């Protein structure tokens, strides 16, 4: 009972009110400076060997090319390409 009275007294006391704004005078460690770019401790931008396209990928692309010729339909290579909308606002005759 004493604990709840103490907590209630703390909440009702204006001098012990909780502040929701961070201190801008530098007393808070998370508000002092903006984060900076970390330094890299390992090598970057090093050259790599290009051995060409993978054998399986070459085979798959060859099979896809044969299927496209056989079906006379082109498979989209990039799913993120914008979709071409069909023409709109064309004339529709009204026969009554």
C-alpha positions in Angstrom: 0.0 0.0 0.0 2.9 2.4 0.8 4.5 1.6 -2.6 1.3 2.5 -4.5 0.9 5.7 -2.6 4.5 6.6 -3.3 4.1 5.9 -7.0 0.9 8.0 -7.1 2.6 10.8 -5.4 5.4 10.7 -7.9 3.0 10.9 -10.8 1.0 13.7 -9.3 4.1 15.8 -8.5 4.9 18.3 -11.3 8.6 18.5 -10.5 9.0 14.7 -11.1 7.1 14.8 -14.4 8.5 12.6 -17.2 10.0 14.6 -20.0 9.3 13.2 -23.5 11.7 15.5 -25.5 15.3 14.6 -25.7 17.8 17.0 -24.2 19.5 19.0 -26.9 22.3 20.2 -24.7 24.4 17.1 -25.2 23.5 15.4 -21.9 22.0 12.4 -23.6 24.4 10.0 -25.4 22.0 9.1 -28.2 21.4 12.7 -29.2 24.9 14.1 -29.3 26.0 13.5 -32.9 24.8 12.0 -36.1 26.1 8.5 -36.9 29.1 8.4 -39.2 30.1 5.9 -41.9 31.8 2.9 -40.4 35.4 2.2 -41.5 36.1 -0.9 -43.4 38.6 -3.3 -41.9 38.7 -5.6 -44.9 39.6 -5.0 -48.6 36.9 -3.9 -50.9 36.7 -3.2 -54.7 39.2 -6.0 -55.4 39.3 -7.6 -58.9 37.5 -10.9 -59.5 37.9 -13.4 -62.3 35.1 -13.5 -64.9 34.8 -17.1 -66.2 31.8 -16.3 -68.4 28.3 -17.7 -68.3 27.6 -20.9 -66.4 27.1 -24.0 -68.4 23.6 -24.7 -67.0 22.5 -21.1 -67.7 23.7 -21.4 -71.3 21.8 -24.7 -71.7 18.6 -23.3 -70.2 18.7 -20.2 -72.4 19.2 -22.4 -75.4 16.1 -24.5 -74.5 14.1 -21.4 -73.9 15.1 -20.0 -77.3 14.0 -23.2 -79.0 10.7 -23.2 -77.2 10.1 -19.5 -78.1 10.6 -20.3 -81.8 8.4 -23.4 -81.6 5.5 -21.7 -79.8 6.0 -18.3 -81.6 5.8 -16.5 -78.3 8.4 -14.5 -76.5 8.9 -15.1 -72.8 9.4 -11.9 -70.8 13.0 -11.8 -69.6 12.4 -9.2 -66.9 9.3 -9.2 -64.8 9.9 -5.6 -63.7 9.5 -4.2 -67.2 6.5 -2.0 -67.4 3.4 -3.7 -68.8 2.2 -2.3 -72.2 -1.4 -1.3 -71.9 -3.8 -2.2 -74.7 -5.1 0.8 -76.8 -7.9 2.7 -75.3 -10.5 5.2 -76.5 -11.1 3.4 -79.8 -14.3 3.8 -81.8 -17.1 1.4 -81.0 -20.0 1.5 -83.5 -23.5 1.9 -82.1 -26.0 -0.1 -84.2 -29.0 0.9 -82.2 
